[in-house]
Amino acid sequence: MKRNSAFAALAVSAALLGACQTTEPEAMLNEPIQPVINDGLLEERQPDLCHAVDYVPYLTQPASVIPTLGITKPYRVVEWRGIEPQEYVAARLVFRLDQSGNIFNIDCG
């Protein structure tokens, strides 16, 4: 008898949930999209705090030039298809290398 009452309760629950759903897709299109509020879990990326634009002349240069630049702030060199930790530091300079070992991108992170 317990199986029948559990099945009946499940059937009633499914019927009630089905009644709550709207079948008009147009109604969903007219609803305003709510902005996502940063709750502190994700960091906001700030533009060029590491002054990456100062190093643009070194694009296409070999990675061996990086230690000769006299960089006194934190920096990271990411090799072609290398593994990169995902912590974001806005003031850290990141040199990204191509498959030939040349600098192809410079950004913050």
N, C-alpha and C positions, 0 to 999 in steps of 0.2 A: 504494500500500500504506500510505503514511503516513496517508491520510485514514481508512482503516478502523481503524487502531490508535488514532488520536485520537478517533474516534467511539466506539470500544469503551471507552476510558478515561473518556470523558465519561459514558457509560451506567453504568459501574460506580460512578463518583462520585455520580451522581444516585441510584442504588439505595442506596448506603451512607448518604447524607444522609437519604433517606426513611425508612430503618430507625431513625434516631435520634430521629425526632419521635414524640411521644406523641399518641395519638388520643383520649384521654379528657379532655374539657374540665373535668370535676370535679376532676381532679388539679391543674389550674392554680388552681382556686378555693381549694384548701386550702393552697397555698403562702403563707407569710408575706410581707408586703410589706416590703422593706428600706427604711429611711429614707434620704433623700438627704442626703449629708454635704456641707456647704459647703466647697469646695476653695479658697476665696479668690477665685474668679472673679466671684462675685456678692456684692454688699454686703448686709449684713443691715440691714433698715430698722428704725430705732429710733423708739419712740413719742414724738411731739411734742417733739423736741429744739429746735425753732425757736419753741416757745411760741405756736403758731397759735391756741390757744384764747383767748389774750389779745386777739385781733383779731376775734373773733366779732361784737361789736357793729357792725362795719363791713360785715357781709353785707348785700346789697341796695343798698349805697351806690355811687355812680358811681366809676369808676376815678380820677377827678381828686382824690379824697380821699387816695389812697395817698401821694403826695409830702408831704402835710401831716401825716402821722402821726409824723414824726421817727424813722423806723426807722434804727438805726445798724448793724444786721447785714445780711448779704447777703439780698436778696429778688429775686424775679422776678415779672413780670406776664405772664400768658399770655392772649392775646386769644382770643375765640371762634374756634374751629377754627384757631387759630394753630399754627405749627410750634414745637415745644419740644424742645430738646436733651435727650438721655436720660441725661446724667450725674447721679448722685444725690448731693446734698449734704445730709446730715441736718439741719444747722443753718440751711439756707436756707429762708426763708419764701416761699411761692408763692401769689400771688393769681390766681385763675382768673375770667375775665370771661365773662358771658353775651353773647348777640347784641346786647343793648342797651348793652353797655359797663359793666354793673354787676357788682359782685363777687358771685359765686354760690358760690364755694368758696375756702377758705383751708386750705392744708396745708403740710407740709414736703417738701423735695426740691430 
